[in-house]
Amino acid sequence: MSYLEYSVKSAPSGLRKILYLNWPLTILVVTVAGVGFLMLYSVAGGSFTPWAEPQIKRFGAGFLVMLGVAMVPIWFWRNISVVAYGVSILLLLAVAFFGDVGMGAKRWIDLGFIRLQPSELTKITMVMLLAAYYDWLPAKRISKPLWVALPVLLILLPTFMVLRQPDLGTSILLLFAGGGLMFLAGVHWAYFAAVIVSGVGLVVAVFESRGTTWQLLKGYQYKRIDTFLDPGSDPLGAGYHITQSKIALGSGGWTGRGFMQGTQSRLNFLPEKHTDFIFTTLAEEFGFVGGISLLGLYSLIIIFCVATAIATRDRFSSLVTSGIAITFFLFFAVNMSMVMGLVPVVGVPLPLVSYGGSVMLVLMAAFGLVHSAHIHRPR
């Protein structure tokens, strides 16, 4: 009996699937989302409007999506991975022609019942397709140049489409998530070493070309690099966001100023306090203890995703679960690094905490895939 046949025959049915949910992961997800509701209530000055109430409704809808995805056998998601990826690419094309513009970027498309950001959906569909590809590909071909080129193209296509919106943060996440999954699939390390060496060489060339006739970047782009390296050089302009973020982080101390007592957020010094910079609000109100506690919750979510990836015996389930863990890690790692000034501000939200509909629904669907792999593994 093949593994797929055994999986189909041994799959739980009916209400037993609810019992087989990864309940520790579910509790962790609900807890982190609860932290987000609390912070959105705080930044609104003690009001559920305009952010906390819609976010609670979105999480409720997302929770139902997660359960719906979880109840469907994992092999179904493997079989439709090509279609899912294709739909996300078509949606990215639709954004380019018919998308809504906001904050200087064209990233959203209005579907009537929801204002969707297709780039968020692409993060998961790309992982699904790559996992299905390496599930199909024989092990002896994984590191052959021709078979390495195809997944690279599958990663670069949405990456460049998202970069043109422009959305640098999501492009980075797509690139690193895809590369991480290729590494886990067994692609030879030499390919990654070549990419790293090339990247370092490009960075050196960018700095060396400044002021020359072959300068690689525009003057304003070098200005952004200068601001990242020294935000104090333009504290009221390009360096304003990160300067205020660092002030909020530092003023929280060990235990914080107290719930709804953060001066930076309540006096509106902190920009984007309900989206990209919500972590600094949490750190100002609850201090180092609050920040490290949230990081601990995120780490536990990663651990339970990895545990599911190890427990599953088919390659697709293991890879798709690992890819979701990588994507989730990149979300909070880039956001926290961004607000601390460790990386440039690229507009990546804090998962399950920042205000946003598309990100919430896509993340919950992704956790549904993790649950599906957990529920339908042979016992």
C-alpha positions as CSV (number, residue, x, y, z in Angstrom):
1,M,0.0,0.0,0.0
2,S,1.4,3.4,-1.0
3,Y,1.8,6.2,1.5
4,L,-1.0,8.2,-0.1
5,E,-3.4,5.2,0.0
6,Y,-2.6,4.6,3.6
7,S,-3.1,8.3,4.4
8,V,-6.5,8.3,2.8
9,K,-7.6,5.2,4.6
10,S,-6.3,6.3,8.0
11,A,-7.5,10.0,7.8
12,P,-9.8,10.9,10.6
13,S,-13.4,11.9,9.8
14,G,-16.1,14.2,11.2
15,L,-15.7,15.7,14.6
16,R,-12.5,13.7,15.3
17,K,-10.7,16.2,13.1
18,I,-11.4,18.9,15.6
19,L,-9.9,16.8,18.3
20,Y,-6.8,16.2,16.2
21,L,-6.2,19.9,15.7
22,N,-2.8,21.1,16.9
23,W,-4.3,22.7,20.0
24,P,-1.1,24.2,21.5
25,L,-0.5,26.0,18.2
26,T,-4.2,27.2,18.1
27,I,-3.9,28.6,21.7
28,L,-0.7,30.4,20.8
29,V,-2.2,32.0,17.7
30,V,-5.3,33.2,19.6
31,T,-3.0,34.5,22.4
32,V,-0.8,36.5,20.0
33,A,-3.9,37.9,18.2
34,G,-5.3,38.9,21.7
35,V,-2.1,40.9,22.3
36,G,-2.8,42.6,19.0
37,F,-6.3,43.5,20.0
38,L,-5.1,44.9,23.3
39,M,-2.5,47.1,21.6
40,L,-4.9,48.4,18.9
41,Y,-7.3,49.3,21.7
42,S,-4.5,51.2,23.4
43,V,-3.2,53.1,20.4
44,A,-6.8,54.3,19.7
45,G,-6.8,55.9,23.2
46,G,-9.0,53.3,24.9
47,S,-11.4,52.6,22.1
48,F,-12.3,49.6,20.0
49,T,-12.7,51.9,17.0
50,P,-11.3,52.4,14.5
51,W,-8.8,49.5,14.7
52,A,-9.5,46.9,17.4
53,E,-13.1,46.1,16.4
54,P,-12.5,45.5,12.7
55,Q,-9.4,43.4,13.6
56,I,-11.4,41.2,15.9
57,K,-13.9,40.6,13.2
58,R,-11.1,39.8,10.7
59,F,-9.5,37.4,13.1
60,G,-12.9,35.7,13.6
61,A,-13.3,35.3,9.9
62,G,-9.7,34.1,9.6
63,F,-10.2,31.6,12.4
64,L,-13.1,30.1,10.4
65,V,-10.8,30.1,7.3
66,M,-8.1,28.2,9.3
67,L,-10.6,25.6,10.4
68,G,-11.9,25.2,6.9
69,V,-8.5,24.7,5.4
70,A,-7.5,22.3,8.2
71,M,-10.5,20.0,7.6
72,V,-9.5,19.5,4.0
73,P,-6.9,16.7,3.5
74,I,-3.4,18.0,2.9
75,W,-3.0,16.1,-0.4
76,F,-5.8,18.2,-1.8
77,W,-3.8,21.4,-1.2
78,R,-0.8,19.7,-2.9
79,N,-2.9,18.9,-6.0
80,I,-4.2,22.5,-6.4
81,S,-0.9,24.2,-5.6
82,V,-0.2,25.0,-9.3
83,V,-3.7,26.5,-9.7
84,A,-3.3,28.5,-6.4
85,Y,0.1,29.9,-7.6
86,G,-1.4,30.8,-11.0
87,V,-4.3,32.6,-9.4
88,S,-2.0,34.7,-7.2
89,I,0.1,35.7,-10.3
90,L,-3.1,36.7,-12.1
91,L,-4.1,38.8,-9.1
92,L,-0.7,40.5,-9.1
93,L,-1.2,41.3,-12.8
94,A,-4.7,42.7,-12.0
95,V,-3.1,44.9,-9.3
96,A,-0.7,46.3,-12.0
97,F,-3.6,47.3,-14.2
98,F,-6.5,47.9,-11.9
99,G,-5.0,48.2,-8.4
100,D,-5.8,50.8,-5.8
101,V,-3.1,53.2,-4.9
102,G,-2.3,53.9,-1.3
103,M,0.7,55.6,0.4
104,G,2.5,55.9,-3.0
105,A,2.2,52.2,-3.9
106,K,-0.2,50.1,-6.0
107,R,-0.6,47.0,-3.9
108,W,-4.4,46.4,-3.4
109,I,-7.3,45.3,-5.5
110,D,-10.9,45.9,-4.5
111,L,-13.0,42.7,-4.9
112,G,-16.1,44.3,-3.4
113,F,-16.3,42.3,-0.2
114,I,-12.6,42.7,0.6
115,R,-9.7,45.0,-0.3
116,L,-7.2,42.3,-1.1
117,Q,-3.4,42.6,-1.2
118,P,-2.4,39.7,-3.5
119,S,1.3,39.9,-2.6
120,E,0.3,38.5,0.8
121,L,-1.4,35.5,-0.8
122,T,1.6,34.9,-3.0
123,K,3.8,34.3,0.1
124,I,1.8,31.1,0.8
125,T,0.9,29.9,-2.7
126,M,4.6,30.1,-3.7
127,V,5.5,28.0,-0.7
128,M,2.8,25.5,-1.7
129,L,4.1,25.2,-5.2
130,L,7.7,24.8,-4.3
131,A,6.8,22.2,-1.7
132,A,4.8,20.3,-4.4
133,Y,7.6,20.7,-6.9
134,Y,10.2,19.1,-4.6
135,D,7.7,16.4,-3.5
136,W,7.5,15.5,-7.2
137,L,11.1,15.9,-8.1
138,P,13.4,12.8,-7.6
139,A,16.2,13.4,-5.1
140,K,19.0,12.8,-7.6
141,R,17.8,15.8,-9.7
142,I,17.4,18.4,-6.9
143,S,20.8,20.0,-7.4
144,K,21.0,19.7,-11.2
145,P,21.3,23.2,-12.7
146,L,18.2,22.8,-14.9
147,W,16.0,21.7,-12.0
148,V,17.4,24.5,-9.8
149,A,16.6,27.1,-12.4
150,L,12.8,26.3,-12.5
151,P,12.1,27.1,-8.8
152,V,14.4,30.1,-9.0
153,L,12.1,31.4,-11.8
154,L,9.0,30.6,-9.7
155,I,10.5,32.7,-6.9
156,L,11.8,35.6,-9.0
157,L,8.6,36.1,-11.1
158,P,6.4,37.2,-8.1
159,T,9.3,38.9,-6.4
160,F,9.9,41.3,-9.3
161,M,6.1,41.9,-9.8
162,V,5.8,42.9,-6.1
163,L,8.9,45.0,-6.3
164,R,7.4,47.1,-9.1
165,Q,4.4,48.0,-6.9
166,P,6.7,49.0,-5.1
167,D,6.8,46.8,-2.0
168,L,10.4,46.1,-1.0
169,G,9.5,44.4,2.3
170,T,7.3,41.7,0.7
171,S,9.8,41.2,-2.1
172,I,12.5,40.4,0.5
173,L,10.2,38.0,2.3
174,L,9.3,36.2,-1.0
175,L,13.0,35.9,-1.9
176,F,14.2,34.6,1.5
177,A,11.3,32.3,2.1
178,G,11.7,30.7,-1.3
179,G,15.5,30.4,-0.9
180,G,15.0,28.9,2.6
181,L,12.6,26.3,1.3
182,M,15.0,25.4,-1.5
183,F,17.8,24.9,1.1
184,L,15.5,22.6,3.2
185,A,14.6,20.7,0.1
186,G,18.2,19.7,-0.3
187,V,19.6,22.1,-3.0
188,H,23.4,22.0,-2.8
189,W,25.0,24.6,-0.5
190,A,27.3,25.8,-3.3
191,Y,24.4,27.6,-5.0
192,F,23.6,29.6,-1.9
193,A,27.3,30.4,-1.4
194,A,27.5,31.8,-4.9
195,V,24.4,34.0,-4.2
196,I,25.9,35.3,-1.0
197,V,29.3,36.1,-2.5
198,S,27.5,37.8,-5.4
199,G,25.4,39.8,-3.0
200,V,28.4,40.9,-1.0
201,G,30.1,41.9,-4.2
202,L,27.1,43.9,-5.3
203,V,27.0,45.8,-2.0
204,V,30.7,46.6,-2.3
205,A,30.2,47.8,-5.9
206,V,27.3,50.1,-4.9
207,F,29.4,51.9,-2.3
208,E,32.5,52.0,-4.4
209,S,30.6,53.5,-7.4
210,R,29.3,56.5,-5.4
211,G,30.5,59.7,-7.0
212,T,31.9,58.0,-10.0
213,T,30.8,58.1,-13.7
214,W,29.5,54.5,-13.2
215,Q,27.5,55.2,-10.1
216,L,25.0,52.3,-9.6
217,L,22.3,54.1,-7.6
218,K,20.6,57.5,-7.8
219,G,21.5,60.3,-5.4
220,Y,18.3,60.0,-3.3
221,Q,18.9,56.2,-2.9
222,Y,22.3,56.9,-1.4
223,K,20.6,59.4,0.8
224,R,18.3,56.7,2.1
225,I,21.4,54.5,2.9
226,D,23.0,57.4,4.8
227,T,19.8,57.9,6.8
228,F,19.6,54.2,7.7
229,L,23.2,54.3,8.9
230,D,22.8,57.6,10.7
231,P,19.1,58.5,11.4
232,G,20.2,61.6,13.3
233,S,21.5,63.1,10.1
234,D,17.9,63.9,9.1
235,P,15.8,63.6,12.3
236,L,12.8,65.5,11.0
237,G,12.8,64.0,7.5
238,A,13.8,60.5,6.3
239,G,15.1,59.6,9.8
240,Y,12.0,60.6,11.7
241,H,10.3,57.2,11.8
242,I,13.2,55.3,13.2
243,T,14.3,58.1,15.5
244,Q,10.8,58.1,17.2
245,S,10.7,54.4,17.2
246,K,14.0,54.2,19.1
247,I,12.8,56.8,21.6
248,A,9.7,54.7,22.3
249,L,11.6,51.5,22.7
250,G,14.1,53.1,25.1
251,S,11.5,54.9,27.2
252,G,9.8,51.6,28.0
253,G,12.7,50.4,30.1
254,W,12.4,47.0,31.7
255,T,8.7,46.9,32.6
256,G,7.2,49.8,30.6
257,R,5.2,52.8,31.4
258,G,2.0,50.9,31.8
259,F,-1.0,50.0,29.6
260,M,-2.2,53.1,27.6
261,Q,0.5,55.2,29.2
262,G,3.0,55.4,26.3
263,T,3.7,59.0,25.5
264,Q,5.1,58.4,22.0
265,S,2.0,56.7,20.8
266,R,-0.6,58.7,22.7
267,L,0.9,62.0,21.7
268,N,1.2,60.8,18.0
269,F,4.9,61.2,17.8
270,L,5.1,57.5,16.7
271,P,4.2,57.1,13.0
272,E,2.2,54.1,11.8
273,K,1.6,53.1,15.4
274,H,-1.2,50.7,14.5
275,T,0.6,48.9,11.7
276,D,4.3,48.6,11.1
277,F,5.5,50.2,14.3
278,I,3.0,48.6,16.8
279,F,5.8,46.7,18.4
280,T,7.4,49.9,19.7
281,T,4.0,50.8,21.3
282,L,4.0,47.4,23.1
283,A,7.6,47.9,24.2
284,E,7.0,51.4,25.5
285,E,3.9,50.3,27.5
286,F,5.2,46.9,28.7
287,G,8.9,47.3,28.4
288,F,11.6,44.7,27.8
289,V,9.5,42.1,29.6
290,G,6.5,42.6,27.2
291,G,8.7,42.6,24.1
292,I,10.6,39.4,25.1
293,S,7.3,37.7,26.1
294,L,5.8,38.4,22.6
295,L,9.1,37.1,21.0
296,G,8.7,34.0,23.2
297,L,5.2,33.4,21.9
298,Y,6.4,33.8,18.3
299,S,9.2,31.3,19.0
300,L,6.8,28.7,20.4
301,I,4.6,29.0,17.3
302,I,7.7,28.3,15.2
303,I,8.6,25.3,17.4
304,F,5.1,23.7,17.0
305,C,5.2,24.3,13.2
306,V,8.6,22.6,13.0
307,A,7.4,19.8,15.3
308,T,4.5,19.1,12.8
309,A,7.0,19.2,9.9
310,I,9.1,16.6,11.6
311,A,6.1,14.4,12.6
312,T,4.7,14.2,9.1
313,R,6.0,11.4,6.9
314,D,5.3,12.8,3.4
315,R,7.6,15.3,1.8
316,F,5.0,17.9,0.8
317,S,3.5,18.2,4.3
318,S,7.0,18.6,5.8
319,L,8.1,21.1,3.3
320,V,5.0,23.2,3.2
321,T,4.9,23.4,7.0
322,S,8.6,24.3,7.1
323,G,8.0,26.9,4.5
324,I,5.2,28.5,6.5
325,A,7.4,28.5,9.6
326,I,10.2,30.3,7.6
327,T,7.7,32.8,6.3
328,F,6.2,33.5,9.7
329,F,9.7,33.9,11.2
330,L,10.7,36.4,8.5
331,F,7.6,38.4,9.3
332,F,8.4,39.1,12.9
333,A,12.2,39.1,12.5
334,V,12.2,41.7,9.8
335,N,9.5,43.9,11.6
336,M,11.3,43.8,14.9
337,S,14.7,44.5,13.3
338,M,13.2,47.3,11.3
339,V,11.7,49.2,14.3
340,M,15.0,48.7,16.2
341,G,17.0,50.3,13.4
342,L,18.9,47.1,12.6
343,V,17.5,47.0,9.0
344,P,16.0,49.7,6.8
345,V,12.3,50.5,7.2
346,V,10.7,48.3,4.5
347,G,7.0,48.2,5.6
348,V,6.6,44.6,7.0
349,P,3.8,44.2,9.5
350,L,4.0,42.4,12.8
351,P,2.1,39.1,12.2
352,L,-1.2,38.7,14.1
353,V,-0.6,42.0,15.9
354,S,-0.5,44.8,13.3
355,Y,-3.7,46.1,11.9
356,G,-4.5,44.6,8.4
357,G,-7.0,42.3,6.8
358,S,-5.1,40.6,4.0
359,V,-2.2,39.6,6.2
360,M,-4.5,38.3,8.9
361,L,-6.5,36.1,6.6
362,V,-3.5,34.8,4.7
363,L,-1.7,33.9,7.9
364,M,-4.7,32.1,9.3
365,A,-5.1,30.1,6.0
366,A,-1.4,29.2,6.3
367,F,-1.9,27.9,9.8
368,G,-4.8,26.0,8.4
369,L,-2.3,24.2,6.2
370,V,-0.2,23.4,9.2
371,H,-3.2,22.0,10.9
372,S,-4.2,20.0,7.8
373,A,-0.8,18.3,7.8
374,H,-1.1,17.6,11.5
375,I,-4.6,16.2,11.3
376,H,-4.2,14.0,8.3
377,R,-0.8,12.5,9.0
378,P,-1.0,8.7,9.5
379,R,-1.5,7.5,13.1
